[in-house]
Amino acid sequence: QVQLEESGGGVVQPGGSLRLSCAASGSRFIAYLMGWYRRAPGEQRELVATITSGGGTNYADSVKGRFTISRDYGENTVYLQMNSLKPEDTAVYYCNVAIRGTEYWGKGTLVTVSS
């Protein structure tokens, strides 16, 4: 059974940085697609960024130039480096991983951007 372990959320001031990590365990297969989604208070969950096994990336317009997604293939881990954080980035961030046609979700990690 695949399990996702997220870490790195917290409270940061506007303009600050955080790095989220998500490690997928329980599978000997490399994830085809790994990504991050977020749900802000009162909003629907939205895509933040994804990265394929080939290294192709996709970002929401609202985070382009500020966030960077990367992955460690050997560890089946995906990272999200978040810079120049804004109050509107406040949300629960969820890791999403697709392995052999099955999609898995993390439990979420809270990011709060506030002065």
N, C-alpha and C positions, 0 to 999 in steps of 0.2 A: 504494500500500500504506500503510495507516494505521500509524503508529508512535506509541508512547506513551513519553514521557520523564518519569520521576519524579524528584523531588528533595525534600530537606528532612529526611530521616531523620538519626538520630544518637543520642547518649547524653545523657540529661537526668536530673536528680535528681527524686525524687518531689515532686509539687506544681508542677513546672515545666511549660513550654509548648514546643510545636514546631508548625511549620506545614509540611504536606506540599503539594507541587504536582505536577500531572500535566498535561502539554501533549500534545494529540493533533494530529499533523500528517499530511499526505498525503491529506486529504479536504476537499472544498469544502463538504461538508454538515455541518450542526450535529448534534452528538450528541444523540440523544433522551434517553439515560440515561447519567449519569456517576456513578461511585461509588468507594468504597474498601472493600476487604475486608482481613482480616488472618489470619495463621496463627501462633499461638503455638507454642513448642517442644512437640512431642508432641501437638498438638491439630489438629483439622480447621480448614480455612479457614472463616471466618465473616464475615458482612456487618457492616460498621461503619456506613456511611451511604451514601445515594444521593440524587441530585437530578435531577429531570426537566428537559426543555427549558422547561417551564412554571414551573419554580421550586419545584415540590413536593418536599419532603424527607422522608426516612425514616431513623430512627436505631435502632441496637441499644439495648436498654434499658440496657446496661452503660455507654454513653457519653452518654446523654441528659443535657443540662445542662452537659456538660464539652466536648464536641466540636461544631464547627460546620462544615458543608459549604457551599461556595459555588462559583460558577462564573463565568468570563468568557466570554460567548458569542462575542465577536469573536475571541478567541484560542483558542477550544475548549479551555479550560483549567479544571480542577477543583482546588479547594483543600480541605484539611482542617485547620482550626485546632484543635489539641488543647491544652486547658488542664487544670490540676489532674491531671496525669498520675500514674498509679499503677503500681507494679511489674507488676501484672497486665495492663497495656497493652503490655508488651514483646512484640513480634511483628514479623514481616515484613509490611509493609503493601503491598497490591497495588491498583493503579488498574485500574478496569474501565470500559469505554466501549462503548456500543451505538450504531452508526451504520448506518442503513438496514438493520436486521435482522441485522447481523453484530456479534458481540461480540469485543472485543479486550482483552487483558490486558497490563499492564506487567510488568516483570521483578521488581519488588518493591524496597522500601527498608526497611532495618532500623531499628526504633525500640527503643531499650533504655532502660528506666527503672530506675535503680539509684542507690543512695547510695554 
